[in-house]
């Protein structure tokens, strides 16, 4: 370890909590929201990793995936299953996270993470495996929210 932080990102195909999908009650027995899958994400967090999006927002309605067969995106009936997790060493360096818009026909929306560089005032920006095709989105910026769930105001980039 030697004080180096770890970033884990990607599509984990699991909505961790009820606020991570539009219809939690209807999906309790659906793959991606089953108790054992949610427990895996919880264990990951208990091991010291932080869900960076939830540092800034405790609100529902922020999704990264929609079922295209049912037209769920047009109705915003989605799931947040794409994550950036950081180890405890990096938590204080998380400056912004975001969910970017995706082009028509895309199942997933790209997610972003901005970290404070260790060597000074600059920031390092990491983007998930998918790239936005239609311009910048709205990163959440500011200080991470408190335990009360109140986070900083969102700053639209558009």
Biotite code that builds the C-alpha atoms (Angstrom):
import biotite.structure as struc

atoms = struc.array([
    struc.Atom([0.000, 0.000, 0.000], chain_id="A", res_id=1, res_name="UNK", atom_name="CA", element="C"),
    struc.Atom([2.516, 2.643, 1.050], chain_id="A", res_id=2, res_name="UNK", atom_name="CA", element="C"),
    struc.Atom([-0.166, 5.381, 1.239], chain_id="A", res_id=3, res_name="UNK", atom_name="CA", element="C"),
    struc.Atom([-1.241, 4.954, -2.372], chain_id="A", res_id=4, res_name="UNK", atom_name="CA", element="C"),
    struc.Atom([-4.945, 5.097, -3.048], chain_id="A", res_id=5, res_name="UNK", atom_name="CA", element="C"),
    struc.Atom([-7.021, 2.710, -5.110], chain_id="A", res_id=6, res_name="UNK", atom_name="CA", element="C"),
    struc.Atom([-9.772, 3.597, -7.592], chain_id="A", res_id=7, res_name="UNK", atom_name="CA", element="C"),
    struc.Atom([-12.224, 0.928, -8.721], chain_id="A", res_id=8, res_name="UNK", atom_name="CA", element="C"),
    struc.Atom([-14.636, 1.866, -11.470], chain_id="A", res_id=9, res_name="UNK", atom_name="CA", element="C"),
    struc.Atom([-17.056, 0.264, -13.850], chain_id="A", res_id=10, res_name="UNK", atom_name="CA", element="C"),
    struc.Atom([-20.432, -1.303, -14.389], chain_id="A", res_id=11, res_name="UNK", atom_name="CA", element="C"),
    struc.Atom([-21.077, -3.567, -11.388], chain_id="A", res_id=12, res_name="UNK", atom_name="CA", element="C"),
    struc.Atom([-24.615, -4.458, -12.564], chain_id="A", res_id=13, res_name="UNK", atom_name="CA", element="C"),
    struc.Atom([-25.986, -3.826, -9.070], chain_id="A", res_id=14, res_name="UNK", atom_name="CA", element="C"),
    struc.Atom([-27.978, -0.948, -7.632], chain_id="A", res_id=15, res_name="UNK", atom_name="CA", element="C"),
    struc.Atom([-26.699, -0.711, -4.056], chain_id="A", res_id=16, res_name="UNK", atom_name="CA", element="C"),
    struc.Atom([-29.584, 1.034, -2.296], chain_id="A", res_id=17, res_name="UNK", atom_name="CA", element="C"),
    struc.Atom([-33.231, 1.835, -2.969], chain_id="A", res_id=18, res_name="UNK", atom_name="CA", element="C"),
    struc.Atom([-32.317, 5.343, -4.132], chain_id="A", res_id=19, res_name="UNK", atom_name="CA", element="C"),
    struc.Atom([-30.149, 3.821, -6.874], chain_id="A", res_id=20, res_name="UNK", atom_name="CA", element="C"),
    struc.Atom([-33.085, 2.668, -8.983], chain_id="A", res_id=21, res_name="UNK", atom_name="CA", element="C"),
    struc.Atom([-36.466, 4.050, -9.960], chain_id="A", res_id=22, res_name="UNK", atom_name="CA", element="C"),
    struc.Atom([-38.644, 1.166, -8.758], chain_id="A", res_id=23, res_name="UNK", atom_name="CA", element="C"),
    struc.Atom([-37.003, -0.657, -5.856], chain_id="A", res_id=24, res_name="UNK", atom_name="CA", element="C"),
    struc.Atom([-40.099, -2.513, -4.613], chain_id="A", res_id=25, res_name="UNK", atom_name="CA", element="C"),
    struc.Atom([-40.897, -3.940, -8.044], chain_id="A", res_id=26, res_name="UNK", atom_name="CA", element="C"),
    struc.Atom([-37.280, -5.099, -8.480], chain_id="A", res_id=27, res_name="UNK", atom_name="CA", element="C"),
    struc.Atom([-36.563, -6.780, -5.123], chain_id="A", res_id=28, res_name="UNK", atom_name="CA", element="C"),
    struc.Atom([-36.291, -10.190, -6.843], chain_id="A", res_id=29, res_name="UNK", atom_name="CA", element="C"),
    struc.Atom([-34.638, -8.926, -10.022], chain_id="A", res_id=30, res_name="UNK", atom_name="CA", element="C"),
    struc.Atom([-30.993, -9.589, -10.796], chain_id="A", res_id=31, res_name="UNK", atom_name="CA", element="C"),
    struc.Atom([-29.084, -6.406, -10.073], chain_id="A", res_id=32, res_name="UNK", atom_name="CA", element="C"),
    struc.Atom([-31.050, -5.610, -6.910], chain_id="A", res_id=33, res_name="UNK", atom_name="CA", element="C"),
    struc.Atom([-31.133, -8.936, -5.102], chain_id="A", res_id=34, res_name="UNK", atom_name="CA", element="C"),
    struc.Atom([-30.078, -8.988, -1.432], chain_id="A", res_id=35, res_name="UNK", atom_name="CA", element="C"),
    struc.Atom([-26.892, -10.992, -2.061], chain_id="A", res_id=36, res_name="UNK", atom_name="CA", element="C"),
    struc.Atom([-25.782, -8.582, -4.817], chain_id="A", res_id=37, res_name="UNK", atom_name="CA", element="C"),
    struc.Atom([-26.477, -5.544, -2.668], chain_id="A", res_id=38, res_name="UNK", atom_name="CA", element="C"),
    struc.Atom([-24.624, -7.211, 0.212], chain_id="A", res_id=39, res_name="UNK", atom_name="CA", element="C"),
    struc.Atom([-21.549, -7.573, -2.017], chain_id="A", res_id=40, res_name="UNK", atom_name="CA", element="C"),
    struc.Atom([-21.501, -3.809, -2.646], chain_id="A", res_id=41, res_name="UNK", atom_name="CA", element="C"),
    struc.Atom([-22.081, -3.167, 1.067], chain_id="A", res_id=42, res_name="UNK", atom_name="CA", element="C"),
    struc.Atom([-19.100, -5.402, 1.957], chain_id="A", res_id=43, res_name="UNK", atom_name="CA", element="C"),
    struc.Atom([-16.960, -3.504, -0.498], chain_id="A", res_id=44, res_name="UNK", atom_name="CA", element="C"),
    struc.Atom([-17.914, -0.226, 1.203], chain_id="A", res_id=45, res_name="UNK", atom_name="CA", element="C"),
    struc.Atom([-17.411, -1.739, 4.677], chain_id="A", res_id=46, res_name="UNK", atom_name="CA", element="C"),
    struc.Atom([-13.893, -2.744, 3.555], chain_id="A", res_id=47, res_name="UNK", atom_name="CA", element="C"),
    struc.Atom([-13.064, 0.968, 3.272], chain_id="A", res_id=48, res_name="UNK", atom_name="CA", element="C"),
    struc.Atom([-14.094, 1.894, -0.264], chain_id="A", res_id=49, res_name="UNK", atom_name="CA", element="C"),
    struc.Atom([-16.323, 4.910, -0.812], chain_id="A", res_id=50, res_name="UNK", atom_name="CA", element="C"),
    struc.Atom([-19.103, 5.301, -3.410], chain_id="A", res_id=51, res_name="UNK", atom_name="CA", element="C"),
    struc.Atom([-17.959, 8.701, -4.690], chain_id="A", res_id=52, res_name="UNK", atom_name="CA", element="C"),
    struc.Atom([-21.331, 9.714, -6.155], chain_id="A", res_id=53, res_name="UNK", atom_name="CA", element="C"),
    struc.Atom([-22.964, 9.380, -2.739], chain_id="A", res_id=54, res_name="UNK", atom_name="CA", element="C"),
    struc.Atom([-20.404, 11.758, -1.229], chain_id="A", res_id=55, res_name="UNK", atom_name="CA", element="C"),
    struc.Atom([-22.190, 14.520, -3.130], chain_id="A", res_id=56, res_name="UNK", atom_name="CA", element="C"),
    struc.Atom([-25.801, 13.408, -3.508], chain_id="A", res_id=57, res_name="UNK", atom_name="CA", element="C"),
    struc.Atom([-28.185, 11.355, -1.392], chain_id="A", res_id=58, res_name="UNK", atom_name="CA", element="C"),
    struc.Atom([-31.055, 11.958, -3.820], chain_id="A", res_id=59, res_name="UNK", atom_name="CA", element="C"),
    struc.Atom([-32.737, 9.400, -6.026], chain_id="A", res_id=60, res_name="UNK", atom_name="CA", element="C"),
    struc.Atom([-33.336, 9.947, -9.729], chain_id="A", res_id=61, res_name="UNK", atom_name="CA", element="C"),
    struc.Atom([-29.684, 9.863, -10.877], chain_id="A", res_id=62, res_name="UNK", atom_name="CA", element="C"),
    struc.Atom([-29.302, 6.853, -13.142], chain_id="A", res_id=63, res_name="UNK", atom_name="CA", element="C"),
    struc.Atom([-26.618, 5.444, -15.421], chain_id="A", res_id=64, res_name="UNK", atom_name="CA", element="C"),
    struc.Atom([-28.541, 2.605, -17.144], chain_id="A", res_id=65, res_name="UNK", atom_name="CA", element="C"),
    struc.Atom([-31.977, 2.052, -18.661], chain_id="A", res_id=66, res_name="UNK", atom_name="CA", element="C"),
    struc.Atom([-33.593, -0.991, -20.253], chain_id="A", res_id=67, res_name="UNK", atom_name="CA", element="C"),
    struc.Atom([-33.750, -0.011, -23.910], chain_id="A", res_id=68, res_name="UNK", atom_name="CA", element="C"),
    struc.Atom([-36.271, -2.739, -24.829], chain_id="A", res_id=69, res_name="UNK", atom_name="CA", element="C"),
    struc.Atom([-38.969, -1.180, -22.659], chain_id="A", res_id=70, res_name="UNK", atom_name="CA", element="C"),
    struc.Atom([-38.222, 2.469, -23.506], chain_id="A", res_id=71, res_name="UNK", atom_name="CA", element="C"),
    struc.Atom([-37.316, 3.102, -19.865], chain_id="A", res_id=72, res_name="UNK", atom_name="CA", element="C"),
    struc.Atom([-34.941, 5.956, -20.652], chain_id="A", res_id=73, res_name="UNK", atom_name="CA", element="C"),
    struc.Atom([-37.697, 8.176, -22.037], chain_id="A", res_id=74, res_name="UNK", atom_name="CA", element="C"),
    struc.Atom([-39.573, 7.665, -18.739], chain_id="A", res_id=75, res_name="UNK", atom_name="CA", element="C"),
    struc.Atom([-36.380, 7.897, -16.612], chain_id="A", res_id=76, res_name="UNK", atom_name="CA", element="C"),
    struc.Atom([-37.060, 4.481, -15.087], chain_id="A", res_id=77, res_name="UNK", atom_name="CA", element="C"),
    struc.Atom([-33.405, 3.694, -14.560], chain_id="A", res_id=78, res_name="UNK", atom_name="CA", element="C"),
    struc.Atom([-30.733, 2.205, -12.356], chain_id="A", res_id=79, res_name="UNK", atom_name="CA", element="C"),
    struc.Atom([-27.423, 3.599, -11.077], chain_id="A", res_id=80, res_name="UNK", atom_name="CA", element="C"),
    struc.Atom([-25.120, 0.622, -11.645], chain_id="A", res_id=81, res_name="UNK", atom_name="CA", element="C"),
    struc.Atom([-21.920, 2.360, -12.847], chain_id="A", res_id=82, res_name="UNK", atom_name="CA", element="C"),
    struc.Atom([-19.624, 3.412, -10.026], chain_id="A", res_id=83, res_name="UNK", atom_name="CA", element="C"),
    struc.Atom([-16.358, 5.032, -9.020], chain_id="A", res_id=84, res_name="UNK", atom_name="CA", element="C"),
    struc.Atom([-15.190, 3.693, -5.661], chain_id="A", res_id=85, res_name="UNK", atom_name="CA", element="C"),
    struc.Atom([-12.107, 5.126, -3.954], chain_id="A", res_id=86, res_name="UNK", atom_name="CA", element="C"),
    struc.Atom([-10.106, 3.844, -1.008], chain_id="A", res_id=87, res_name="UNK", atom_name="CA", element="C"),
    struc.Atom([-9.995, 5.840, 2.220], chain_id="A", res_id=88, res_name="UNK", atom_name="CA", element="C"),
    struc.Atom([-6.654, 7.397, 1.185], chain_id="A", res_id=89, res_name="UNK", atom_name="CA", element="C"),
    struc.Atom([-8.350, 9.167, -1.741], chain_id="A", res_id=90, res_name="UNK", atom_name="CA", element="C"),
    struc.Atom([-11.695, 10.139, -0.202], chain_id="A", res_id=91, res_name="UNK", atom_name="CA", element="C"),
    struc.Atom([-10.537, 13.633, 0.777], chain_id="A", res_id=92, res_name="UNK", atom_name="CA", element="C"),
    struc.Atom([-9.173, 14.251, -2.724], chain_id="A", res_id=93, res_name="UNK", atom_name="CA", element="C"),
    struc.Atom([-12.505, 13.672, -4.505], chain_id="A", res_id=94, res_name="UNK", atom_name="CA", element="C"),
    struc.Atom([-13.451, 17.084, -5.920], chain_id="A", res_id=95, res_name="UNK", atom_name="CA", element="C"),
    struc.Atom([-16.336, 16.291, -8.265], chain_id="A", res_id=96, res_name="UNK", atom_name="CA", element="C"),
    struc.Atom([-18.322, 13.422, -9.748], chain_id="A", res_id=97, res_name="UNK", atom_name="CA", element="C"),
    struc.Atom([-20.788, 13.398, -12.572], chain_id="A", res_id=98, res_name="UNK", atom_name="CA", element="C"),
    struc.Atom([-23.113, 11.489, -14.819], chain_id="A", res_id=99, res_name="UNK", atom_name="CA", element="C"),
    struc.Atom([-22.799, 12.729, -18.384], chain_id="A", res_id=100, res_name="UNK", atom_name="CA", element="C"),
    struc.Atom([-25.476, 12.673, -21.071], chain_id="A", res_id=101, res_name="UNK", atom_name="CA", element="C"),
    struc.Atom([-25.258, 9.857, -23.589], chain_id="A", res_id=102, res_name="UNK", atom_name="CA", element="C"),
    struc.Atom([-26.296, 9.805, -27.207], chain_id="A", res_id=103, res_name="UNK", atom_name="CA", element="C"),
    struc.Atom([-29.540, 8.329, -28.487], chain_id="A", res_id=104, res_name="UNK", atom_name="CA", element="C"),
    struc.Atom([-29.667, 4.566, -28.270], chain_id="A", res_id=105, res_name="UNK", atom_name="CA", element="C"),
    struc.Atom([-27.053, 4.343, -25.507], chain_id="A", res_id=106, res_name="UNK", atom_name="CA", element="C"),
    struc.Atom([-27.967, 2.088, -22.582], chain_id="A", res_id=107, res_name="UNK", atom_name="CA", element="C"),
    struc.Atom([-25.417, 3.591, -20.196], chain_id="A", res_id=108, res_name="UNK", atom_name="CA", element="C"),
    struc.Atom([-24.431, 7.147, -19.376], chain_id="A", res_id=109, res_name="UNK", atom_name="CA", element="C"),
    struc.Atom([-20.732, 7.844, -18.762], chain_id="A", res_id=110, res_name="UNK", atom_name="CA", element="C"),
    struc.Atom([-19.650, 8.723, -15.248], chain_id="A", res_id=111, res_name="UNK", atom_name="CA", element="C"),
    struc.Atom([-16.784, 11.013, -14.261], chain_id="A", res_id=112, res_name="UNK", atom_name="CA", element="C"),
    struc.Atom([-14.535, 11.504, -11.263], chain_id="A", res_id=113, res_name="UNK", atom_name="CA", element="C"),
    struc.Atom([-12.285, 14.490, -10.557], chain_id="A", res_id=114, res_name="UNK", atom_name="CA", element="C"),
    struc.Atom([-9.521, 14.079, -7.957], chain_id="A", res_id=115, res_name="UNK", atom_name="CA", element="C"),
    struc.Atom([-7.166, 16.651, -6.465], chain_id="A", res_id=116, res_name="UNK", atom_name="CA", element="C"),
    struc.Atom([-3.654, 15.820, -7.632], chain_id="A", res_id=117, res_name="UNK", atom_name="CA", element="C"),
    struc.Atom([-1.216, 14.809, -4.918], chain_id="A", res_id=118, res_name="UNK", atom_name="CA", element="C"),
    struc.Atom([1.493, 17.128, -6.241], chain_id="A", res_id=119, res_name="UNK", atom_name="CA", element="C"),
    struc.Atom([-0.344, 20.433, -6.121], chain_id="A", res_id=120, res_name="UNK", atom_name="CA", element="C"),
    struc.Atom([-3.325, 22.482, -7.072], chain_id="A", res_id=121, res_name="UNK", atom_name="CA", element="C"),
    struc.Atom([-4.321, 20.723, -10.278], chain_id="A", res_id=122, res_name="UNK", atom_name="CA", element="C"),
    struc.Atom([-6.957, 18.068, -10.687], chain_id="A", res_id=123, res_name="UNK", atom_name="CA", element="C"),
    struc.Atom([-6.836, 14.703, -12.381], chain_id="A", res_id=124, res_name="UNK", atom_name="CA", element="C"),
    struc.Atom([-9.946, 13.661, -14.258], chain_id="A", res_id=125, res_name="UNK", atom_name="CA", element="C"),
    struc.Atom([-10.882, 10.068, -14.903], chain_id="A", res_id=126, res_name="UNK", atom_name="CA", element="C"),
    struc.Atom([-13.729, 8.998, -17.116], chain_id="A", res_id=127, res_name="UNK", atom_name="CA", element="C"),
    struc.Atom([-15.414, 5.618, -17.113], chain_id="A", res_id=128, res_name="UNK", atom_name="CA", element="C"),
    struc.Atom([-14.943, 3.224, -20.004], chain_id="A", res_id=129, res_name="UNK", atom_name="CA", element="C"),
    struc.Atom([-17.626, 4.940, -22.050], chain_id="A", res_id=130, res_name="UNK", atom_name="CA", element="C"),
    struc.Atom([-17.114, 8.450, -23.432], chain_id="A", res_id=131, res_name="UNK", atom_name="CA", element="C"),
    struc.Atom([-19.780, 11.098, -23.901], chain_id="A", res_id=132, res_name="UNK", atom_name="CA", element="C"),
    struc.Atom([-20.724, 11.638, -27.519], chain_id="A", res_id=133, res_name="UNK", atom_name="CA", element="C"),
    struc.Atom([-22.812, 14.726, -27.050], chain_id="A", res_id=134, res_name="UNK", atom_name="CA", element="C"),
    struc.Atom([-20.798, 17.113, -24.932], chain_id="A", res_id=135, res_name="UNK", atom_name="CA", element="C"),
    struc.Atom([-20.312, 17.890, -21.264], chain_id="A", res_id=136, res_name="UNK", atom_name="CA", element="C"),
    struc.Atom([-22.768, 16.916, -18.566], chain_id="A", res_id=137, res_name="UNK", atom_name="CA", element="C"),
    struc.Atom([-23.332, 18.185, -15.062], chain_id="A", res_id=138, res_name="UNK", atom_name="CA", element="C"),
    struc.Atom([-20.676, 17.220, -12.541], chain_id="A", res_id=139, res_name="UNK", atom_name="CA", element="C"),
    struc.Atom([-21.514, 17.540, -8.871], chain_id="A", res_id=140, res_name="UNK", atom_name="CA", element="C"),
    struc.Atom([-18.932, 19.823, -7.292], chain_id="A", res_id=141, res_name="UNK", atom_name="CA", element="C"),
    struc.Atom([-18.062, 21.169, -3.914], chain_id="A", res_id=142, res_name="UNK", atom_name="CA", element="C"),
    struc.Atom([-17.585, 19.564, -0.553], chain_id="A", res_id=143, res_name="UNK", atom_name="CA", element="C"),
    struc.Atom([-19.007, 16.099, 0.011], chain_id="A", res_id=144, res_name="UNK", atom_name="CA", element="C"),
    struc.Atom([-22.367, 16.041, 1.764], chain_id="A", res_id=145, res_name="UNK", atom_name="CA", element="C"),
    struc.Atom([-22.748, 15.518, 5.469], chain_id="A", res_id=146, res_name="UNK", atom_name="CA", element="C"),
    struc.Atom([-24.411, 12.516, 7.059], chain_id="A", res_id=147, res_name="UNK", atom_name="CA", element="C"),
    struc.Atom([-27.691, 14.441, 6.869], chain_id="A", res_id=148, res_name="UNK", atom_name="CA", element="C"),
    struc.Atom([-27.699, 13.848, 3.121], chain_id="A", res_id=149, res_name="UNK", atom_name="CA", element="C"),
    struc.Atom([-27.565, 17.541, 2.238], chain_id="A", res_id=150, res_name="UNK", atom_name="CA", element="C"),
    struc.Atom([-24.936, 18.063, -0.396], chain_id="A", res_id=151, res_name="UNK", atom_name="CA", element="C"),
    struc.Atom([-23.654, 21.027, -2.336], chain_id="A", res_id=152, res_name="UNK", atom_name="CA", element="C"),
    struc.Atom([-25.743, 22.598, -5.066], chain_id="A", res_id=153, res_name="UNK", atom_name="CA", element="C"),
    struc.Atom([-25.296, 21.093, -8.493], chain_id="A", res_id=154, res_name="UNK", atom_name="CA", element="C"),
    struc.Atom([-23.494, 23.240, -11.005], chain_id="A", res_id=155, res_name="UNK", atom_name="CA", element="C"),
    struc.Atom([-24.777, 22.627, -14.536], chain_id="A", res_id=156, res_name="UNK", atom_name="CA", element="C"),
    struc.Atom([-22.030, 22.683, -17.150], chain_id="A", res_id=157, res_name="UNK", atom_name="CA", element="C"),
    struc.Atom([-24.399, 23.450, -19.982], chain_id="A", res_id=158, res_name="UNK", atom_name="CA", element="C"),
])
